[in-house]
Amino acid sequence: MKKYIGVDIGGMSVKYGLVNENGNILAKRTVKTEGTADSVIDTLGKALVAFLEENGLKKEEIEGVGIGCPGAITAATGTVEYSNNLGWKNVKLTDGLKKYLDTEYKVSNDANVAALGEATFGAAKEFSDVIMLTLGTGVGGGIVLGNKLYEGNESKGAELGHAVLVLGGEECTCGRKGCIEAYCSASALIRDTKRAMLRDTDSKMWDYANNDIHNVNGRTAFAMARENDPAAVQVVNDYIMYLSESIMNYCNIFRPQAVVLGGGISGEGKYLIDRVAQYCKERHYGYQGTPEVKILAATLGNDAGIIGAAALLV
């Protein structure tokens, strides 16, 4: 059975694992991402060599190493052009790692990798055309068409969170206004929850937050909407609208078979997924007479980065 190493580089740590051709993780480890890019590459390179030895493998016995990394990546050269999360600029990632473990490497943006993981081994493994939105601090995106990851020119595409949803709307971290990220991220949900609480001082959301607005998180509005608090219901209804309209845009552009929702907010499960699916169906996914698109919750969880990175080599 073929084996791969999948690496998920994050702002605080690097997770890596040995993955088989069925997408099962056979072993995994974590190292800290501290210091400069060179020091991180040094730590990771040595860790990968030790990881192979620990699992009784030679480099010839793996198909290669797949890597998911935040930021703008040039996949063809394995270079991290810029990563705000890591503070990296023009880092030749694969060249650095080959000094420690000389094997095949493939690198892509972390959101792309998560999408490929869900499309290959996760929630959407039955489908060939898949869009994924990760609803976390920001909104990441990934596109899989014909079972292949679509990254765009110089692998800098698929920034699905930065399409404009509301012209002249809320400020986005990218510098534009009205982006999907500015309405559908956990950060946006928290912002809108706080605004609703300040407008309605009798809202149950205050009790949920122990009367401290600093305790508000991405669960606050959803939790109290389940208890029919009017202010919370309005926040959730607005969020469902923004997210569903964003999804319908991508349905019209790509007409995928499935849209997968990942990230922290996807943890709301059926309460979120069913309502988004209903919203989209009632509006014919934005264009009447077209195929139904499945709305799915991601299933790979915290392992999506490792499994998706390995899938770059499958």
N, C-alpha and C positions, 0 to 999 in steps of 0.2 A: 504494500500500500504506500502511495506517495505521501511524503511529509514536507511541510513548509514551516517557516518561522514567520509569524506575524508580529509586527511591532507597532505599538500605539504610543506616539509621543505626545505628552501633555505638558501643561505649564508647570506642574509640580513633580511629575514622575513619568517614567517610561514603563509601560507594561508590554511584556512580550511573551509569546507562547508557541509551543509546538502544536501544529494543527495538521490533521490528516485530510485526505481528499474528500471526506464527507463533511468537513467543517467542524469536526469534533476537536476540542482542545485536549491534548494529551498531558500537557504540563505547562505551567506558566509561572512567571516571576515578575518582580517590579524593582526598578532602581530609581533613585532620585535624579531629577534634572536640575542640578545645582551648578552654578559657575558659568563659564563661557561655553560657546558652542563647541570649541575644541575639547574642553574637559568633559562635556556631555558625550561627545563622540568617543572619546577615549574610554570613558566608563562603560558605555553601551557596547563598544567593540569587544572589550575584555569580557563583559558579561555574556555576550553571545557565544564566544569561544568556550567559556566555562559551562554554559548552558548545554551546548552540544556534548561536551565531555560528560556532564552530569547525566545526560540521557543516553549515553553509550553510542553516540552517533559521530560519524566523520562527515566532513562538509560535502563529500560526494554522495552522501545518503539523503540529503535534502534537496528539494528542487530550487531553493533560493530563499531570499528574505524579502518580504513585502513590508512596506512602511507607510503608515498614515501619520501626517504631520500637519499641524495648523499653519495657515498662511498661504502665500502664493508660491506654488511649486512648479518648477520646470521638470516635468516627468521624464523627458527624454535624456536629461543629464543628471537627474537625481539631485538637483540643486534647490535649496530653500532660498528663494529670492528675497522674501521678507516675511517674517512672522512676528507680529506685534506681541503675541502671547509669550513668545520665547525670547524676544529681543534679538532675533537673528536676522542677518542681512547677508546675502550672497554666500551662503554656507553650502559647500560642496559635500553634501551628506554621504552619498554613496562612495565617493572617492575616499573619504576619510575612513569609512567602515571597512572598505576593502583591504586596508592595511592590516586589519586584524583578522577578518574572515573573508577570503577571496571566493565569492560565489556570485550568483545572479541577484541583483537588487531591482526592485520596482518601488517607486515612491509616488504617492498622490496626496492630495489634500484630505484631511481627516474626515470631513463630511462626505466626500466622494467615496472614501473607503467604507464608511458606515453604510452608505446606500448600497454599495456592491455586496457587502456582507449580507444585508437583509434580502437582496434580490437573489443571491446565490444560495444561501443556506438558511435564511430566516423567514420572516413573515410572508415575503413575496416570492419564495423559491419556485412557485408554480407558474410564474409569469416571466415573460421576456422583456417587457417594456414597463419600467418602474420609475416613479419619481419619489424621492424621499425628502421630507422636511424635518429637521431636528429643531425642536422647540425648547431651547435652553436660554442661557443668558443672551444669546443672539439667536438668529435663525439661519441655520446652515442648510445646504441643499446638495442633492446628488441626483444624477440622471443616468439610468441604465436603459439603453435601447438595443434591441436585438441581442440581449444577454451580454452586451459590452458597455463598459463605462464610457460615457461621453464627457469629455473634459474641455473641449473647445480649443481655440488657438493658444498655443504654448501652454496648454492645460490650465488656463486661467479662467475658464468659464464656470458655469453651474453655480454662480453666486445668486441663488434663488431668493435669498432673503433681502436682496437689494434691488428688486424691481419695485417701482413706485406704485403704491396702492391708493394713496390719497394725495393728490397734487397739492403741494404747499402745506403738507400736514406736519406731523410731529418730527422733531429733529432726530436724525439717525446718527449712529456712531460713525458712519462712513462719510458724513459731511453733507449728505443730501437730506431732503425732507420728504416725509411720507412713505418711506420704504416699508415693505412687509415686516421687516425686523422691528420697526418702530411701533408696530401694532400687534404682532403675533408672538413676540418673544416673552419669556418669563419676566424680563425686566419691564416690558411694556404692560404686562398684566398686573404686576405689582404697582406700577405707577398709577394705572387706572383704578385699581382697588383703593389705593390711598386717597385719590381724588374723590371717589364715591363716599368713602368714610367721612371725609371732611365736610362733604355736603349733607350727609345724613348721620348726625351724632347719635341717633337711636338705633343704628344698624347693629345687627347681631355680630357683624364682623369685628366690632370693638371688643366684645366679650371674647371672641375667638383669639384676638391678638392681646388679651390681658390688658386692654385699655392703653396699649402702647403701640402707636403707629409704626414704630421701628421693628415690631415683631411681625409685620405683614410679610407674607411670602406667597409663592405661586399657588398655594393650596387654599388660601384664605377665602377668596370669593367662591371657589367651587364648593368648598365645604359648607358655607352658609347658604349658597344657592340651593343645595340639597335640602336645606331646612326652610326654603321658601322666603328667605329674607329679601325684600324687594330690591334693596340697593345691590346686593350680591347677585341676584337674578339678572339685573340690568347689565352689570359688569360682564357676567358670563355670556349673556345673549350677544352683547357687542363683540366679545372675543370670538364667539362662534361665527358671527357674521364676517368679521375680518379674515379669519382663518379660512373659512369656506369660500369666500370670494377669491382669495389668493389661490386656493386649490383649483377652482374653476378656471382661472386664467391658465394654469399649467395644463389642465385637461384639454383646453382648446388649442394650446400650442403643440402639445406632444401626443394627446390622446393616448395616454398610457393605459395599461390594463389595471394597474393598481397605484395608489398613492400610500406611502408608508409614513406614519408620524412617529418620530422618536424624540428623545430628550425628556427632560423632567416633566413637562406638562402632559406628555402622552401617558404618564402614570395614572391619569384620571380615568383611563380605560374606557369602558363602554359608555359612560356618561358623556365623554367627549366624542368618541368615535361615532356612536350612533346618531348623535345630534348633528355632527358635521355631515355624515352620510345622508341624513334626511334633508338637510338644507340643500345639499347639492342635487339630490334627486328631484326635489320639488322645483328646481330651476333648470332641470334637464342638463345639469353639469355645464350650464352656460350656453348650450347649443342643442336645440331640440332634435331628436332623431339620431343621436350618436350613441355609441356603445356605453353601457354602464361601466363606471370606474370603481373598483373596490377601494374602500378607505380602510386601512389596516393599521393596527398598533404594532410598533417594532417589537421583536421578541428576543433579540440577542442581548439586550441590556448592556451592562458594562463590558461585555466581551465583544461587542460589535466591532471595535477598533482592531482588535487582534485578529478576529476571524475575517473581517473585511480586508485587512492588509494581506493576509495569506491568500485571499481570493484573487488578488492582483496577479498571482502566478498560476492560478488554476487554468 
